[in-house]
Amino acid sequence: MTLAPEVTDLKVQLRLADDWFTVCDLSRLIPGRGVAALLPDGGQVALFRDRSGTLYAIDNRDPFSGAGVLSRGLTGTHQGRPFVASPLLKQRFDLASGQCLDDESVRVATYAVRAA
């Protein structure tokens, strides 16, 4: 979802099962940086907003190290695909699909996300 940068009074919501879960204010997401949030089941999600306003939500757990750190990773693009690089071992994960760009056998969960 792409939003105008001036829209800041909205809430970021994730699709969990059959309902939307409010995570935080959109203003908490700084373009190019991630934010971790706790889910009702005790899991964690990493939220990102790119410079165009597009929102992404992926599992915060790095599958290579087991640590909840993907929200702290560096963001970038590779061949037009937005990614976050794990701050530990530097593997890159596509923010739209969750696919690891460095090991095709690995993927992290993605979540439908919106600002409402």
MOPAC internal coordinates of N, CA, C and O (Angstrom, degrees):
PM7 1SCF
backbone

  N    0.0000 0     0.00 0     0.00 0    0    0    0
  C    1.4364 1     0.00 0     0.00 0    1    0    0
  C    1.5172 1   108.59 1     0.00 0    2    1    0
  O    1.2310 1   119.47 1   -48.12 1    3    2    1
  N    1.3317 1   118.61 1   131.88 1    3    2    1
  C    1.4508 1   123.40 1   178.75 1    5    3    2
  C    1.5177 1   109.24 1  -107.83 1    6    5    3
  O    1.2310 1   121.29 1   -44.05 1    7    6    5
  N    1.3312 1   115.13 1   135.95 1    7    6    5
  C    1.4599 1   121.41 1  -177.66 1    9    7    6
  C    1.5080 1   110.44 1  -126.65 1   10    9    7
  O    1.2310 1   120.44 1   -26.56 1   11   10    9
  N    1.3240 1   116.77 1   153.44 1   11   10    9
  C    1.4562 1   120.29 1   172.48 1   13   11   10
  C    1.5215 1   108.37 1   -67.50 1   14   13   11
  O    1.2310 1   119.59 1   -41.81 1   15   14   13
  N    1.3452 1   118.38 1   138.19 1   15   14   13
  C    1.4658 1   120.68 1  -176.74 1   17   15   14
  C    1.5237 1   114.27 1   -58.99 1   18   17   15
  O    1.2310 1   119.65 1   154.72 1   19   18   17
  N    1.3488 1   118.27 1   -25.28 1   19   18   17
  C    1.4588 1   119.98 1  -177.73 1   21   19   18
  C    1.5396 1   113.43 1   -79.63 1   22   21   19
  O    1.2310 1   119.67 1   173.08 1   23   22   21
  N    1.3012 1   118.23 1    -6.92 1   23   22   21
  C    1.4598 1   121.31 1  -179.24 1   25   23   22
  C    1.5345 1   108.34 1   -80.74 1   26   25   23
  O    1.2310 1   120.26 1   -73.89 1   27   26   25
  N    1.3512 1   117.11 1   106.11 1   27   26   25
  C    1.4602 1   119.64 1  -175.33 1   29   27   26
  C    1.5229 1   113.50 1  -126.32 1   30   29   27
  O    1.2310 1   119.56 1   175.10 1   31   30   29
  N    1.3228 1   118.45 1    -4.90 1   31   30   29
  C    1.4624 1   119.80 1  -178.74 1   33   31   30
  C    1.5245 1   112.63 1   -92.21 1   34   33   31
  O    1.2310 1   120.18 1  -168.43 1   35   34   33
  N    1.3026 1   117.25 1    11.57 1   35   34   33
  C    1.4552 1   121.90 1  -178.58 1   37   35   34
  C    1.5236 1   111.30 1   -92.69 1   38   37   35
  O    1.2310 1   121.17 1   -18.81 1   39   38   37
  N    1.3279 1   115.38 1   161.19 1   39   38   37
  C    1.4687 1   122.98 1   176.77 1   41   39   38
  C    1.5232 1   108.98 1  -105.04 1   42   41   39
  O    1.2310 1   120.72 1   -37.25 1   43   42   41
  N    1.3218 1   116.23 1   142.75 1   43   42   41
  C    1.4654 1   121.74 1   174.76 1   45   43   42
  C    1.5237 1   107.03 1   -87.30 1   46   45   43
  O    1.2310 1   120.95 1   -50.88 1   47   46   45
  N    1.3293 1   115.79 1   129.12 1   47   46   45
  C    1.4573 1   121.48 1  -178.78 1   49   47   46
  C    1.5286 1   110.29 1  -127.63 1   50   49   47
  O    1.2310 1   121.49 1   -35.82 1   51   50   49
  N    1.3311 1   114.75 1   144.18 1   51   50   49
  C    1.4680 1   122.58 1   176.19 1   53   51   50
  C    1.5134 1   109.35 1  -111.25 1   54   53   51
  O    1.2310 1   120.80 1   -33.41 1   55   54   53
  N    1.3085 1   116.08 1   146.59 1   55   54   53
  C    1.4641 1   121.83 1   174.19 1   57   55   54
  C    1.5265 1   107.74 1   -85.42 1   58   57   55
  O    1.2310 1   120.35 1   -66.75 1   59   58   57
  N    1.3336 1   116.94 1   113.25 1   59   58   57
  C    1.4622 1   123.06 1   176.72 1   61   59   58
  C    1.5152 1   107.60 1  -120.65 1   62   61   59
  O    1.2310 1   120.28 1   -60.06 1   63   62   61
  N    1.3136 1   117.06 1   119.94 1   63   62   61
  C    1.4734 1   122.78 1  -176.92 1   65   63   62
  C    1.5264 1   108.06 1    55.81 1   66   65   63
  O    1.2310 1   120.00 1    64.71 1   67   66   65
  N    1.3388 1   117.61 1  -115.29 1   67   66   65
  C    1.4581 1   120.54 1  -176.32 1   69   67   66
  C    1.5196 1   113.64 1  -110.98 1   70   69   67
  O    1.2310 1   120.04 1  -159.78 1   71   70   69
  N    1.3332 1   117.53 1    20.22 1   71   70   69
  C    1.4583 1   119.94 1  -176.53 1   73   71   70
  C    1.5211 1   110.40 1  -143.97 1   74   73   71
  O    1.2310 1   120.87 1   -15.65 1   75   74   73
  N    1.3185 1   115.95 1   164.35 1   75   74   73
  C    1.4535 1   122.30 1   176.32 1   77   75   74
  C    1.5193 1   109.62 1   -96.93 1   78   77   75
  O    1.2310 1   120.64 1   -45.78 1   79   78   77
  N    1.3219 1   116.38 1   134.22 1   79   78   77
  C    1.4613 1   124.06 1  -178.96 1   81   79   78
  C    1.5240 1   108.33 1  -112.03 1   82   81   79
  O    1.2310 1   120.31 1   -56.85 1   83   82   81
  N    1.3359 1   117.00 1   123.15 1   83   82   81
  C    1.4579 1   121.24 1   178.97 1   85   83   82
  C    1.5213 1   109.78 1   -77.80 1   86   85   83
  O    1.2310 1   120.95 1   -52.91 1   87   86   85
  N    1.3308 1   115.78 1   127.09 1   87   86   85
  C    1.4587 1   122.16 1  -175.01 1   89   87   86
  C    1.5231 1   111.93 1  -102.15 1   90   89   87
  O    1.2310 1   120.12 1   128.65 1   91   90   89
  N    1.3407 1   117.37 1   -51.35 1   91   90   89
  C    1.4529 1   120.77 1  -175.93 1   93   91   90
  C    1.5216 1   109.99 1  -166.13 1   94   93   91
  O    1.2310 1   120.79 1    -4.88 1   95   94   93
  N    1.3286 1   116.10 1   175.12 1   95   94   93
  C    1.4552 1   121.02 1   172.65 1   97   95   94
  C    1.5264 1   108.93 1   -73.85 1   98   97   95
  O    1.2310 1   120.44 1   -38.24 1   99   98   97
  N    1.3081 1   116.76 1   141.76 1   99   98   97
  C    1.4553 1   121.25 1   178.16 1  101   99   98
  C    1.5347 1   111.03 1   -57.19 1  102  101   99
  O    1.2310 1   120.43 1   147.49 1  103  102  101
  N    1.3091 1   116.78 1   -32.51 1  103  102  101
  C    1.4685 1   120.88 1  -178.63 1  105  103  102
  C    1.5314 1   112.78 1   -63.51 1  106  105  103
  O    1.2310 1   119.66 1   163.26 1  107  106  105
  N    1.3372 1   118.25 1   -16.74 1  107  106  105
  C    1.4711 1   122.19 1   178.21 1  109  107  106
  C    1.5317 1   112.29 1   -75.28 1  110  109  107
  O    1.2310 1   120.50 1   163.96 1  111  110  109
  N    1.3264 1   116.65 1   -16.04 1  111  110  109
  C    1.4634 1   120.68 1  -178.29 1  113  111  110
  C    1.5273 1   109.91 1   -95.16 1  114  113  111
  O    1.2310 1   120.83 1   -70.06 1  115  114  113
  N    1.3035 1   116.01 1   109.94 1  115  114  113
  C    1.4579 1   122.60 1   178.20 1  117  115  114
  C    1.5231 1   107.60 1   -90.11 1  118  117  115
  O    1.2310 1   119.98 1   -52.62 1  119  118  117
  N    1.3324 1   117.65 1   127.38 1  119  118  117
  C    1.4651 1   119.06 1  -179.32 1  121  119  118
  C    1.5313 1   111.94 1   -52.45 1  122  121  119
  O    1.2310 1   121.57 1   -48.24 1  123  122  121
  N    1.3482 1   114.61 1   131.76 1  123  122  121
  C    1.4493 1   121.10 1   178.17 1  125  123  122
  C    1.5181 1   115.00 1    88.49 1  126  125  123
  O    1.2310 1   119.96 1   176.24 1  127  126  125
  N    1.3348 1   117.69 1    -3.76 1  127  126  125
  C    1.4633 1   121.32 1   178.90 1  129  127  126
  C    1.5203 1   109.57 1  -124.57 1  130  129  127
  O    1.2310 1   121.05 1   -29.29 1  131  130  129
  N    1.3235 1   115.59 1   150.71 1  131  130  129
  C    1.4546 1   120.57 1   179.23 1  133  131  130
  C    1.5148 1   112.71 1   -99.23 1  134  133  131
  O    1.2310 1   121.31 1   -19.88 1  135  134  133
  N    1.3298 1   115.10 1   160.12 1  135  134  133
  C    1.4625 1   123.50 1   176.11 1  137  135  134
  C    1.5261 1   107.05 1  -134.63 1  138  137  135
  O    1.2310 1   120.21 1   -46.22 1  139  138  137
  N    1.3173 1   117.21 1   133.78 1  139  138  137
  C    1.4647 1   121.34 1   175.68 1  141  139  138
  C    1.5154 1   109.26 1   -93.35 1  142  141  139
  O    1.2310 1   120.96 1   -35.64 1  143  142  141
  N    1.3179 1   115.78 1   144.36 1  143  142  141
  C    1.4653 1   121.10 1   177.44 1  145  143  142
  C    1.5249 1   108.80 1  -138.55 1  146  145  143
  O    1.2310 1   121.29 1   -33.85 1  147  146  145
  N    1.3160 1   115.14 1   146.15 1  147  146  145
  C    1.4609 1   122.47 1   178.42 1  149  147  146
  C    1.5219 1   109.50 1   -86.80 1  150  149  147
  O    1.2310 1   120.81 1   -46.27 1  151  150  149
  N    1.3178 1   116.05 1   133.73 1  151  150  149
  C    1.4585 1   121.95 1   178.75 1  153  151  150
  C    1.5264 1   110.06 1   -94.01 1  154  153  151
  O    1.2310 1   119.75 1   -19.23 1  155  154  153
  N    1.3337 1   118.09 1   160.77 1  155  154  153
  C    1.4660 1   120.68 1  -179.38 1  157  155  154
  C    1.5261 1   114.35 1   -56.66 1  158  157  155
  O    1.2310 1   120.07 1   150.53 1  159  158  157
  N    1.3509 1   117.48 1   -29.47 1  159  158  157
  C    1.4666 1   120.45 1  -179.22 1  161  159  158
  C    1.5249 1   112.96 1   -85.34 1  162  161  159
  O    1.2310 1   119.94 1  -175.96 1  163  162  161
  N    1.3373 1   117.71 1     4.04 1  163  162  161
  C    1.4584 1   121.82 1  -179.65 1  165  163  162
  C    1.5168 1   113.81 1    93.01 1  166  165  163
  O    1.2310 1   120.01 1   171.48 1  167  166  165
  N    1.3221 1   117.58 1    -8.52 1  167  166  165
  C    1.4626 1   121.13 1   176.32 1  169  167  166
  C    1.5189 1   110.75 1   -74.95 1  170  169  167
  O    1.2310 1   120.96 1    -3.83 1  171  170  169
  N    1.3093 1   115.77 1   176.17 1  171  170  169
  C    1.4544 1   121.08 1   179.39 1  173  171  170
  C    1.5204 1   110.15 1  -126.83 1  174  173  171
  O    1.2310 1   121.20 1   -31.79 1  175  174  173
  N    1.3128 1   115.31 1   148.21 1  175  174  173
  C    1.4534 1   122.37 1   176.20 1  177  175  174
  C    1.5275 1   107.86 1  -123.62 1  178  177  175
  O    1.2310 1   120.90 1   -34.39 1  179  178  177
  N    1.3241 1   115.88 1   145.61 1  179  178  177
  C    1.4639 1   122.19 1   173.83 1  181  179  178
  C    1.5269 1   107.13 1  -105.54 1  182  181  179
  O    1.2310 1   120.58 1   -56.67 1  183  182  181
  N    1.3186 1   116.50 1   123.33 1  183  182  181
  C    1.4618 1   122.63 1  -178.61 1  185  183  182
  C    1.5185 1   109.55 1  -107.32 1  186  185  183
  O    1.2310 1   120.92 1   -39.28 1  187  186  185
  N    1.3278 1   115.84 1   140.72 1  187  186  185
  C    1.4558 1   121.70 1   179.82 1  189  187  186
  C    1.5264 1   109.51 1  -137.57 1  190  189  187
  O    1.2310 1   121.43 1   -31.21 1  191  190  189
  N    1.3253 1   114.86 1   148.79 1  191  190  189
  C    1.4644 1   122.76 1   172.88 1  193  191  190
  C    1.5198 1   105.86 1  -131.00 1  194  193  191
  O    1.2310 1   120.53 1   -55.84 1  195  194  193
  N    1.3255 1   116.58 1   124.16 1  195  194  193
  C    1.4591 1   117.46 1   179.64 1  197  195  194
  C    1.5260 1   110.14 1   -87.72 1  198  197  195
  O    1.2310 1   120.61 1    -2.22 1  199  198  197
  N    1.3155 1   116.45 1   177.78 1  199  198  197
  C    1.4627 1   120.93 1  -174.61 1  201  199  198
  C    1.5247 1   113.31 1   -66.28 1  202  201  199
  O    1.2310 1   120.23 1   159.43 1  203  202  201
  N    1.3261 1   117.16 1   -20.57 1  203  202  201
  C    1.4649 1   120.31 1   176.68 1  205  203  202
  C    1.5242 1   111.71 1   -86.50 1  206  205  203
  O    1.2310 1   120.09 1   173.11 1  207  206  205
  N    1.3549 1   117.43 1    -6.89 1  207  206  205
  C    1.4582 1   121.44 1   179.85 1  209  207  206
  C    1.5128 1   114.47 1    98.72 1  210  209  207
  O    1.2310 1   119.88 1   178.71 1  211  210  209
  N    1.3283 1   117.84 1    -1.29 1  211  210  209
  C    1.4609 1   120.64 1   179.46 1  213  211  210
  C    1.5237 1   109.53 1   -69.56 1  214  213  211
  O    1.2310 1   120.95 1   -43.92 1  215  214  213
  N    1.3365 1   115.80 1   136.08 1  215  214  213
  C    1.4614 1   122.54 1  -179.71 1  217  215  214
  C    1.5236 1   110.54 1  -100.84 1  218  217  215
  O    1.2310 1   121.15 1   -35.63 1  219  218  217
  N    1.3349 1   115.41 1   144.37 1  219  218  217
  C    1.4634 1   122.42 1   177.05 1  221  219  218
  C    1.5223 1   108.27 1  -136.52 1  222  221  219
  O    1.2310 1   120.74 1   -31.88 1  223  222  221
  N    1.3222 1   116.19 1   148.12 1  223  222  221
  C    1.4660 1   121.94 1   175.93 1  225  223  222
  C    1.5257 1   108.51 1  -141.31 1  226  225  223
  O    1.2310 1   121.29 1   -56.45 1  227  226  225
  N    1.3380 1   115.14 1   123.55 1  227  226  225
  C    1.4619 1   121.43 1   178.43 1  229  227  226
  C    1.5207 1   108.68 1  -133.29 1  230  229  227
  O    1.2310 1   121.04 1   -15.42 1  231  230  229
  N    1.3154 1   115.62 1   164.58 1  231  230  229
  C    1.4607 1   120.50 1   174.57 1  233  231  230
  C    1.5300 1   108.32 1   -59.18 1  234  233  231
  O    1.2310 1   119.84 1   -42.64 1  235  234  233
  N    1.3131 1   117.91 1   137.36 1  235  234  233
  C    1.4618 1   122.02 1  -179.03 1  237  235  234
  C    1.5273 1   112.73 1   -79.71 1  238  237  235
  O    1.2310 1   119.74 1   165.89 1  239  238  237
  N    1.3265 1   118.10 1   -14.11 1  239  238  237
  C    1.4666 1   121.87 1  -175.99 1  241  239  238
  C    1.5218 1   111.02 1   -80.95 1  242  241  239
  O    1.2310 1   120.96 1   -56.61 1  243  242  241
  N    1.3215 1   115.78 1   123.39 1  243  242  241
  C    1.4602 1   122.32 1   174.95 1  245  243  242
  C    1.5298 1   107.62 1   -73.87 1  246  245  243
  O    1.2310 1   119.03 1   -64.23 1  247  246  245
  N    1.3370 1   119.45 1   115.77 1  247  246  245
  C    1.4668 1   120.61 1  -176.29 1  249  247  246
  C    1.5310 1   113.74 1   -67.69 1  250  249  247
  O    1.2310 1   119.57 1   162.52 1  251  250  249
  N    1.3044 1   118.42 1   -17.48 1  251  250  249
  C    1.4655 1   121.17 1  -179.85 1  253  251  250
  C    1.5207 1   112.23 1   -82.71 1  254  253  251
  O    1.2310 1   120.25 1   143.96 1  255  254  253
  N    1.3348 1   117.12 1   -36.04 1  255  254  253
  C    1.4703 1   120.25 1  -178.15 1  257  255  254
  C    1.5242 1   112.92 1  -107.72 1  258  257  255
  O    1.2310 1   120.19 1   159.27 1  259  258  257
  N    1.3354 1   117.25 1   -20.73 1  259  258  257
  C    1.4587 1   121.62 1  -176.24 1  261  259  258
  C    1.5146 1   113.42 1    83.32 1  262  261  259
  O    1.2310 1   119.52 1   177.91 1  263  262  261
  N    1.3221 1   118.52 1    -2.09 1  263  262  261
  C    1.4639 1   122.31 1  -177.87 1  265  263  262
  C    1.5286 1   111.13 1   -87.43 1  266  265  263
  O    1.2310 1   120.56 1   -33.16 1  267  266  265
  N    1.3180 1   116.53 1   146.84 1  267  266  265
  C    1.4590 1   122.58 1   177.23 1  269  267  266
  C    1.5171 1   110.77 1   -84.71 1  270  269  267
  O    1.2310 1   120.65 1  -100.62 1  271  270  269
  N    1.3366 1   116.36 1    79.38 1  271  270  269
  C    1.4652 1   120.20 1  -171.29 1  273  271  270
  C    1.5305 1   115.49 1  -132.77 1  274  273  271
  O    1.2310 1   119.10 1   177.80 1  275  274  273
  N    1.3156 1   119.31 1    -2.20 1  275  274  273
  C    1.4604 1   118.94 1  -173.84 1  277  275  274
  C    1.5226 1   112.59 1   -61.20 1  278  277  275
  O    1.2310 1   119.60 1   151.60 1  279  278  277
  N    1.3184 1   118.36 1   -28.40 1  279  278  277
  C    1.4647 1   120.60 1   178.02 1  281  279  278
  C    1.5217 1   112.09 1   -64.06 1  282  281  279
  O    1.2310 1   120.02 1   161.00 1  283  282  281
  N    1.3236 1   117.56 1   -19.00 1  283  282  281
  C    1.4710 1   122.21 1  -179.91 1  285  283  282
  C    1.5229 1   113.15 1   -94.65 1  286  285  283
  O    1.2310 1   120.68 1  -177.77 1  287  286  285
  N    1.3291 1   116.31 1     2.23 1  287  286  285
  C    1.4572 1   120.26 1  -176.61 1  289  287  286
  C    1.5173 1   113.25 1   -76.74 1  290  289  287
  O    1.2310 1   121.55 1   -12.78 1  291  290  289
  N    1.3278 1   114.64 1   167.22 1  291  290  289
  C    1.4555 1   122.04 1   176.74 1  293  291  290
  C    1.5226 1   109.38 1   -84.67 1  294  293  291
  O    1.2310 1   120.67 1   -42.00 1  295  294  293
  N    1.3280 1   116.33 1   138.00 1  295  294  293
  C    1.4591 1   120.64 1   179.03 1  297  295  294
  C    1.5234 1   109.91 1  -100.63 1  298  297  295
  O    1.2310 1   121.45 1   -24.73 1  299  298  297
  N    1.3139 1   114.83 1   155.27 1  299  298  297
  C    1.4556 1   121.50 1   177.95 1  301  299  298
  C    1.5061 1   109.77 1  -171.15 1  302  301  299
  O    1.2310 1   120.58 1    13.09 1  303  302  301
  N    1.3287 1   116.50 1  -166.91 1  303  302  301
  C    1.4575 1   121.47 1   175.47 1  305  303  302
  C    1.5201 1   108.65 1  -133.77 1  306  305  303
  O    1.2310 1   121.23 1   -31.62 1  307  306  305
  N    1.3111 1   115.25 1   148.38 1  307  306  305
  C    1.4640 1   122.82 1   175.81 1  309  307  306
  C    1.5153 1   107.10 1  -136.33 1  310  309  307
  O    1.2310 1   120.20 1   -63.51 1  311  310  309
  N    1.3279 1   117.22 1   116.49 1  311  310  309
  C    1.4618 1   122.81 1  -178.16 1  313  311  310
  C    1.5248 1   110.73 1    51.86 1  314  313  311
  O    1.2310 1   120.90 1  -137.73 1  315  314  313
  N    1.3232 1   115.88 1    42.27 1  315  314  313
  C    1.4615 1   121.91 1   177.37 1  317  315  314
  C    1.5152 1   115.07 1    80.66 1  318  317  315
  O    1.2310 1   120.05 1  -179.85 1  319  318  317
  N    1.3205 1   117.51 1     0.15 1  319  318  317
  C    1.4720 1   121.22 1  -179.07 1  321  319  318
  C    1.5277 1   109.47 1   -99.93 1  322  321  319
  O    1.2310 1   119.96 1   -56.18 1  323  322  321
  N    1.3453 1   117.69 1   123.82 1  323  322  321
  C    1.4652 1   119.52 1   177.00 1  325  323  322
  C    1.5240 1   109.82 1   -71.51 1  326  325  323
  O    1.2310 1   120.81 1   -40.05 1  327  326  325
  N    1.3411 1   116.06 1   139.95 1  327  326  325
  C    1.4634 1   119.13 1  -179.51 1  329  327  326
  C    1.5129 1   110.51 1  -142.68 1  330  329  327
  O    1.2310 1   121.68 1   -15.67 1  331  330  329
  N    1.3433 1   114.40 1   164.33 1  331  330  329
  C    1.4593 1   122.39 1   167.37 1  333  331  330
  C    1.5221 1   106.36 1  -122.21 1  334  333  331
  O    1.2310 1   121.06 1   -43.05 1  335  334  333
  N    1.3391 1   115.58 1   136.95 1  335  334  333
  C    1.4605 1   120.94 1   177.32 1  337  335  334
  C    1.5201 1   107.96 1  -100.49 1  338  337  335
  O    1.2310 1   120.79 1   -51.15 1  339  338  337
  N    1.3169 1   116.10 1   128.85 1  339  338  337
  C    1.4639 1   120.44 1   178.69 1  341  339  338
  C    1.5270 1   109.82 1   -56.47 1  342  341  339
  O    1.2310 1   120.10 1   -44.81 1  343  342  341
  N    1.3356 1   117.41 1   135.19 1  343  342  341
  C    1.4660 1   119.05 1   178.78 1  345  343  342
  C    1.5255 1   113.26 1   -71.32 1  346  345  343
  O    1.2310 1   119.79 1   168.19 1  347  346  345
  N    1.3214 1   118.01 1   -11.81 1  347  346  345
  C    1.4667 1   120.59 1  -178.62 1  349  347  346
  C    1.5205 1   112.62 1   -91.58 1  350  349  347
  O    1.2310 1   120.51 1   115.28 1  351  350  349
  N    1.3229 1   116.64 1   -64.72 1  351  350  349
  C    1.4640 1   120.07 1  -173.95 1  353  351  350
  C    1.5260 1   112.97 1  -108.47 1  354  353  351
  O    1.2310 1   120.55 1   179.94 1  355  354  353
  N    1.3231 1   116.55 1    -0.06 1  355  354  353
  C    1.4750 1   124.72 1   172.62 1  357  355  354
  C    1.5234 1   115.93 1    73.13 1  358  357  355
  O    1.2310 1   118.83 1  -170.52 1  359  358  357
  N    1.3317 1   119.83 1     9.48 1  359  358  357
  C    1.4571 1   119.36 1   174.89 1  361  359  358
  C    1.5314 1   108.21 1   -64.15 1  362  361  359
  O    1.2310 1   121.37 1   -35.97 1  363  362  361
  N    1.3261 1   114.99 1   144.03 1  363  362  361
  C    1.4611 1   121.12 1  -177.99 1  365  363  362
  C    1.5281 1   110.36 1  -102.36 1  366  365  363
  O    1.2310 1   120.96 1   -43.27 1  367  366  365
  N    1.3385 1   115.77 1   136.73 1  367  366  365
  C    1.4602 1   122.35 1  -179.68 1  369  367  366
  C    1.5193 1   109.39 1  -121.12 1  370  369  367
  O    1.2310 1   121.24 1   -53.16 1  371  370  369
  N    1.3287 1   115.23 1   126.84 1  371  370  369
  C    1.4597 1   121.68 1   177.15 1  373  371  370
  C    1.5231 1   108.31 1   -62.72 1  374  373  371
  O    1.2310 1   120.27 1   -54.75 1  375  374  373
  N    1.3157 1   117.10 1   125.25 1  375  374  373
  C    1.4683 1   120.22 1  -176.84 1  377  375  374
  C    1.5256 1   112.66 1   -71.75 1  378  377  375
  O    1.2310 1   119.70 1   154.79 1  379  378  377
  N    1.3084 1   118.18 1   -25.21 1  379  378  377
  C    1.4660 1   120.51 1  -179.66 1  381  379  378
  C    1.5227 1   112.60 1   -82.85 1  382  381  379
  O    1.2310 1   120.25 1   141.22 1  383  382  381
  N    1.3429 1   117.13 1   -38.78 1  383  382  381
  C    1.4662 1   119.83 1  -174.35 1  385  383  382
  C    1.5242 1   114.19 1  -109.47 1  386  385  383
  O    1.2310 1   119.90 1   161.00 1  387  386  385
  N    1.3422 1   117.80 1   -19.00 1  387  386  385
  C    1.4592 1   121.49 1  -175.67 1  389  387  386
  C    1.5122 1   114.00 1    83.96 1  390  389  387
  O    1.2310 1   120.03 1   174.52 1  391  390  389
  N    1.3341 1   117.55 1    -5.48 1  391  390  389
  C    1.4639 1   122.78 1  -178.31 1  393  391  390
  C    1.5264 1   111.00 1   -66.15 1  394  393  391
  O    1.2310 1   120.53 1   -45.91 1  395  394  393
  N    1.3165 1   116.59 1   134.09 1  395  394  393
  C    1.4642 1   120.90 1   174.05 1  397  395  394
  C    1.5181 1   107.29 1   -73.85 1  398  397  395
  O    1.2310 1   119.82 1   -53.41 1  399  398  397
  N    1.3179 1   117.95 1   126.59 1  399  398  397
  C    1.4528 1   121.99 1  -178.88 1  401  399  398
  C    1.5244 1   112.22 1   -79.02 1  402  401  399
  O    1.2310 1   120.60 1   167.19 1  403  402  401
  N    1.3250 1   116.45 1   -12.81 1  403  402  401
  C    1.4575 1   121.28 1  -177.54 1  405  403  402
  C    1.5307 1   113.48 1  -105.62 1  406  405  403
  O    1.2310 1   120.27 1   167.83 1  407  406  405
  N    1.3241 1   117.08 1   -12.17 1  407  406  405
  C    1.4679 1   122.02 1   179.46 1  409  407  406
  C    1.5317 1   107.13 1  -152.41 1  410  409  407
  O    1.2310 1   120.63 1   -80.65 1  411  410  409
  N    1.3207 1   116.39 1    99.35 1  411  410  409
  C    1.4671 1   121.20 1  -174.12 1  413  411  410
  C    1.5214 1   114.66 1   -61.57 1  414  413  411
  O    1.2310 1   119.92 1   165.40 1  415  414  413
  N    1.3146 1   117.76 1   -14.60 1  415  414  413
  C    1.4651 1   120.37 1   180.00 1  417  415  414
  C    1.5305 1   112.40 1   -82.69 1  418  417  415
  O    1.2310 1   120.18 1   176.72 1  419  418  417
  N    1.3304 1   117.26 1    -3.28 1  419  418  417
  C    1.4667 1   121.48 1  -175.51 1  421  419  418
  C    1.5183 1   110.06 1  -118.99 1  422  421  419
  O    1.2310 1   121.65 1   -38.98 1  423  422  421
  N    1.3275 1   114.46 1   141.02 1  423  422  421
  C    1.4652 1   121.82 1  -179.59 1  425  423  422
  C    1.5204 1   108.67 1  -149.30 1  426  425  423
  O    1.2310 1   120.28 1   -32.31 1  427  426  425
  N    1.3248 1   117.07 1   147.69 1  427  426  425
  C    1.4685 1   121.45 1   171.57 1  429  427  426
  C    1.5224 1   108.04 1  -108.61 1  430  429  427
  O    1.2310 1   120.88 1   -24.44 1  431  430  429
  N    1.3123 1   115.92 1   155.56 1  431  430  429
  C    1.4700 1   121.14 1   179.50 1  433  431  430
  C    1.5266 1   110.08 1   -66.38 1  434  433  431
  O    1.2310 1   121.14 1   -34.12 1  435  434  433
  N    1.3079 1   115.43 1   145.88 1  435  434  433
  C    1.4575 1   121.68 1   173.28 1  437  435  434
  C    1.5287 1   108.31 1  -117.82 1  438  437  435
  O    1.2310 1   120.97 1   -21.56 1  439  438  437
  N    1.3087 1   115.75 1   158.44 1  439  438  437
  C    1.4651 1   121.74 1  -179.26 1  441  439  438
  C    1.5159 1   109.37 1  -128.16 1  442  441  439
  O    1.2310 1   121.03 1   -36.51 1  443  442  441
  N    1.3278 1   115.64 1   143.49 1  443  442  441
  C    1.4603 1   119.49 1   169.64 1  445  443  442
  C    1.5181 1   106.63 1   -67.60 1  446  445  443
  O    1.2310 1   120.56 1   -44.65 1  447  446  445
  N    1.3255 1   116.53 1   135.35 1  447  446  445
  C    1.4584 1   121.03 1  -175.74 1  449  447  446
  C    1.5272 1   108.60 1  -137.04 1  450  449  447
  O    1.2310 1   120.95 1   -33.30 1  451  450  449
  N    1.3228 1   115.78 1   146.70 1  451  450  449
  C    1.4623 1   120.85 1   178.65 1  453  451  450
  C    1.5188 1   109.18 1  -149.80 1  454  453  451
  O    1.2310 1   121.52 1   -15.14 1  455  454  453
  N    1.3031 1   114.69 1   164.86 1  455  454  453
  C    1.4660 1   121.84 1   170.45 1  457  455  454
  C    1.5247 1   106.47 1  -113.27 1  458  457  455
  O    1.2310 1   120.80 1   -53.98 1  459  458  457
  N    1.3022 1   116.07 1   126.02 1  459  458  457
  C    1.4749 1   119.88 1  -176.78 1  461  459  458
  C    1.5227 1   109.29 1  -139.47 1  462  461  459
  O    1.2310 1   120.10 1   180.00 1  463  462  461

